[in-house]
C-alpha cells in the first residue's frame, strides 16, 4: 500500500458517511488537502511521502466519522432571529 492508497481509503471512509449530493465535492476537497499536507510533511521530514507518513497524517486528521461530521450542515433548532423572543 502506498501513500495515495492510504489517502484514498481514508477519503472513501469519510465520503460514505456523507449525503450523496456532497460526497464527490467533499472527497475531492479532502483528497487535495491531505495530499498537500502529506507533501509538506514529507518535505519537512526530508524524505519521500510513504504509507507510514500518510497513515500518521490521517490519524492526526481525525476519525472518518468525526471528519464527515465537520462537513454536515448544523441543525438549527431555533432561528437566531427568533432567539430573543424565545428567551422571553
Secondary structure, DSSP 8 states (H G I E B T S, - for coil): --HHHHHHHHHHHHHTTS-HHHHHHHHHHHHHHHHHHHHHHHHHHTS---HHHHHHHHHHH--HHHHHHHHS----SS-GGGHHHHH-
